[in-house]
Amino acid sequence: MQSIRMFINFITELCARRNVIIELTKRDFKSGYLGSYLGILWAFLFPLALTGIFWFVFQVGFNSKPVAQHPYILWLVCGMFPWFFFSDCIINGTNSILQNSFIVKKVAFSIGILPIVKILSAFIIHCFFIGLIFSMFLIYGFSFDIYVLQIAYYLFCSIVLLVGITWLSSSVVIFFRDLNPLITIILQMGFYLTPIFWDLKILPPAYHFLLKFNPAFYIIQGYRESFIYKMWFWEHWGMTLWFWGITGFTLVAGAVVFRRLRPHFADVL
């Protein structure tokens, strides 16, 4: 009961500083490209170049077979782009407090804002990625229907899960610096173990449940079901309940651990 009360107080405190979060997000997004001639344009040129490379390699070079009557490249970007958002948020969110250690001793500043700022900054880039997905489907001659509206739902799922993870990781990494390389290894393993480049159907059905334990799978599959498979998220009510159970636990645990460790940050940094 005390943990729930602590969680509610923490969320209330952050909501009261929503204007600060917005301003810091704008500053963080712009600061990443200061000093270069093209500035913020680099944030959008990179996904364009990356998409072109993957299109050439998989669609032209390997001539990959269609998946669910859609070109392989469309199926691929629906899984690859949300994973990039997921991994970038975890890496940057984990280091958000270490990178801003000079403000930890400022009592009036809510340190819990920093991981959220990193997530929202990456969210701006991810919106451009989503725009690329829509553009690529149109180029290949596919129209859209009402199913694509649930992308907003999966974005919400991603942000809630990422907030919980980064609150937890950003507070723990201050006391356990080995967490950074450990997260990098886990994300590299997750990239290949999650069905991003390969279809879940190539595995025997008996092993499917192991991959579905990964909450990132729920989001990646959700993107593909919105654009390609045309299914609603509530049709997989078991997976939906599992995802929100894991996400709810992660969010509460992240907030509680962050709140408990916060008074000791200044002593370690």
N, C-alpha and C positions, 0 to 999 in steps of 0.2 A: 504493500500500500504506500509506503514511503517512496518507493521508486517511481510509482505512477504519479504521485504528487510532485516529485522532483522533475519528472518529465514534462508535466503540464506547465509548471512554472518556467521551465527552460524555453518551451515553445512560445509561451506568452511573452517572455522577454524578447525573443527574436522577432516576433510579429510587431512589437512596438517599435522596432528599429528597421522596418521594411524600407523606409526611404533611404536609410544609410546603406542597406544592402544593394539597392538599385544603383546608387551613385558609385559605390565601390566596384560593382560589376562593370559599369561603363569604363571606369578608370583602368581596371585590370585588363579588359579586352583591348583597350587602346595601347596600354603600356607594353604589351607583348610585341608590338610592331614598331615601337619608337626607334628612330635612328636609321630606318631603311627608307629608300626612295619611294617605294610603292606603299609603304605603311600598311594600313588595314587590308589593302587589296591582297596581300600575301595570304590572309586567312581564307580567301576564296579561290585564289589561284592554285593553292596546294590541292584541295579536293578535286578540282577540275583536272589537274595533271595526273593525279593518282587514278582517277576514274578512267582517263584515257589509256593509261598503262595497263590497267587490269582488262579493259575492253580489248586491247590489242593482243595481250597474252592469252586470254582465255577464249575470246570469241574468234580471233583471227588465227593466232598461233596454234592453240590446241584444238580449235574448232569444237568446243565442248557441246555436248548434246543438250537439247532443251529440257527443262524441268517443268512439269505440269503445263506443257504446251507454251511455255514462255522461254525466250532465249536465256541461256545460262547466266549471262552477265546481269540480267535483271534480277534473277533469283539470288545471285551472289551479293549485289549491292544492298539488297533488302536485309541481308544478314550481317554484312561487313560494316556498314555505316553505323548501325546501333552499337555494335561491339566497339568501334573506335570511340564513340561517345562514352561508353561505359568505362573503357580502360583509361582514357585521358582524364576523366573525372576522378577516378580512384588515385591515379598517380599524382596529379596536381593537387587534389584535395588532401591527400596524405601529407604532402609537404607544405601545405598552406600556412601552418603556424610556424614551422621552422623558418620559412622564407620571410616571415613578418615578426620575428622574435623581438624586434625593437619596440613593438607596441604592446607586448604581453603585460608589462608592468603598468600600463595605463588602466586604472580601475574603471574609468567611465566607458571604456570600449569593451563591447561584448565579443570575445574571441571566437565564439561559436559561429559568428557571421562568416569568418574567413573560408571554411570549406564550402559553404553555400555560394559564396562569391565565385569560387573556382568552377563550381558546377554550372552556375548560370552563365558564366563567361563561355564555357564549352558548349552550352546549350545554343548560344547564338550561332556558332559555327555549325552545329548539328542541324539547325533549321535550314541552313544552306544545303547541307547534304540531303535533307528530305526534299528540298526543291529540285535537286539533281535527280532524285529518284522519279519524281513526277515528270520531269522533262524527258528522261530516258524512256519511260513508258509511252509517252506521247510520240517520241521519235520513232519508236518501234510499232506505232499504230494501235496501241491499246488505250481504250477509254477507261474512265473511272466511274465507280458507283458509290453507293452509300457506305460500303464497307471501309473505305479509306478514312472515314471520319473517326474511326476508333484509333487512329494513330495518335490522336490527342490523349486517349486513355493510356496508351503504352508509353507515351512521353511522361505522363504523370507517374506511372509505375516506376519508370527509370529514375526520375528525380527523387521520389520518396525513398527508394532503395539506396540510391547513392548518398543521400544525406545521412542516412543511418550508418552506412559503411565508412564514410569519410570522417564523421564525428568520432567513430571508434578508432580508426587507423591514425588520424591526425593527433589524437591525444596519446595513444600508446607509443607512437614512433618517437616521441620526445624522450621517453624513458628507455626505449628499446630500439636503437638506431638500426639494428639488423633487420627490422621490419621492412625497410625500403627494398633491399635486394630480394627479400622473401616475396614481397608483393609482385615484383617484376617477374620472378620465376613462375608464380602462380598464374599471372595473367598470360604469360607465354604458353604455359601448359593449357590454360583455359581456351586460348585462341584455337588450338588444334583439336582439343577434346570436345569443344562445342561445335555442333553442326553448322559451320559457316561456309566452308569450302566443299563440304560433302553432305550428302543427304542422310538423314537418320535411317532411312529405309534400307541402307546397305548393311546395317547391323541386324542381327537376329532380334526379334521382338522381346526376348527374355532380358536383353540388356538395355532396353529403352528407358526403363525406370531410373537407371543409374544416371543418365544424362539429364533427365528431367528434374533431378534434385538441384541442378544448377539454376538459380533464379534468372540468370542471363538468357537461358534457353527459352524461358517463357516470353521474354520481350522480343528476342530475335524471331521466334516462331510467330509471334503476334504481328510483327511487321509483314512477314510473308503471307500470313492468313488475311491481312488487310488488303494487300496488293495483288496477291496471286491466287491463294486457295479459296478466298471468299468465305470466311467463317467468322462468326462472332466470338468474342472472348468467353461469353457465358456458356458456349457449347462445350467447353472444356472446364466445367465447373470444379472438377477435382483439382486440376492444375491451378486454377484461379485461387481456390481456397488455400492450397499449399503455398503459392507465391505470396499471398497477403499475410499468411501466418508467419512465414520467414521474414518478410519485409517489416511487419509490425514488430516482431521481436527484435530485429536488427535496429530499427529506429529507436525503440525505447532503450535498448541496451546501449546504443551509441550515445544517446543523450545523457543517460545516467552516468556512464563511465566518464564522459567528457566533463560533466558537472562535478564529479567527485575528484577528478585529477586536476581540474583547472587551478585550484589554489596552489598547486605545487609546480606549475609550469615555470614560473619566474626563478625558482630555486635551481632548476636544471638547465635552463637555456643560458 
